Amino acid sequence: MKTYTIEKTRKGRSRIVEGTFEELCGYFEYTLDCGKSWNSKINTKPKSIKSLVSNLQKSYNETEGACYERTFVKYIKKG
């Protein structure tokens, strides 16, 4: 099975999350649901890793709208 790596950064601290696409969707499910409650255009069932990262970033932007240091997520390509 192919695994993916996503780096989540908030307030200068980074966390690496690795897993299959399904595991990552499950891990970030609550974040996507929270973002969807603010913006109905956020997709809670993405089809690709790029779509997952894009919708995660949109979710963080919606839920942390007034925060000075927002959470940033990026996909880390291996190899």
Secondary structure, 3 states (H helix, E strand, C coil): CCCEEEEEEECCEEEEEEECHHHHHHHCHHHHHHHHHHCCCCCCCCCCHHHHHHHHHHHHHHHCCCCCCCCEEEEECCC
